[in-house]
């Protein structure tokens, strides 16, 4: 295979992308709503991978086949929504050939001068992977469709001094609804999510028992997410919905648990426990331990020995 085929094609403007898709020039240079049914370019002629300089929110429905979610597959005939931030690679997927829907494209420049320029960073699902899309109930689908319709109507109307503010308000509503529906998705998939939590605990336990911490340092959020086949942000949001703690906090909880186990032994001093847990400097270990337990490691060890 030619290595060039694996190089994503970069699009710096929405107009460039729409020309590649066989679509007319966008009505607004910085924002556009594309109907998948209007794409004229045959799929085999489209880039295998793309890199966009703008945001992309894809609302796909009537999606045929199965979608991978972590280590599991689910049927989602209703389709769902995926969120892509600028400079993320989009790769075509064979299993998503048969679908309909819309894609909302908007350039970061469209947000300048508005609260959304800063607030959009709070919507963590722009960092999720494609297999972590938002899947909608029938009622949610109707709500999202209405928001897209409002955006479409505004883009089809006369562009004036109010257009940017109105469209931005609709985008914000879309993102806020998506945040709400993701919360619902975390709750309604308790079985799968609790499996992920169980696997996380097992990963952490094995990491310390196999002395990986001594050799490689503390486990990272990225390491755990990769092992669980999830994006780091999705894993943290999922865990927070289940336990109230993000991934980093779960790591610290396990560190304290193992630290107490090691400190209860007469064989290891505080510095040795710190290195065993993956800390480069014992002072860093002491700081975290005291923050979590209100005791220094030495105080904990002394109290344990008294008892």
CORWO-V972614 format. One line per field, one symbol per residue. psi: psi as a letter, one per 40 degrees, with the letter a starting at -180 (. if undefined). burial: 1 if it has 24 or more other ideal C-beta (glycine too) atoms within 12 Angstrom, else 0. A space follows every 50 residues. Layout:
psi=???
burial=???
This chain:
psi=hhdddehihhheidddddddefiihidheeiihhhdeehdhideeiidii hieiihhhhhifhiaihhhbeiiihgdeaahihhiifihhiihdefdgii aihhhhidddeheiddddddeegeeeeiidefihhiiddddddddddddd dddddeahhaeedddddddddddddddddddddddddefddddddddddd dddddddddefddddeaiiidddddddefiidddddddddddeeiadddd dddddddddddddeiedhidddddddeehdhdddddddddddeeiidddd dddddd.
burial=00000000101011111100101001110111111100100000001001 11111111111010001011000101011111111101010010010011 11111111011000010001001111111111111100011011101101 11011000000001011101110110111011001100100110011011 10110011000110001110101110110111111111101100011101 11111101110110000001001111111001001101100110011001 1000000
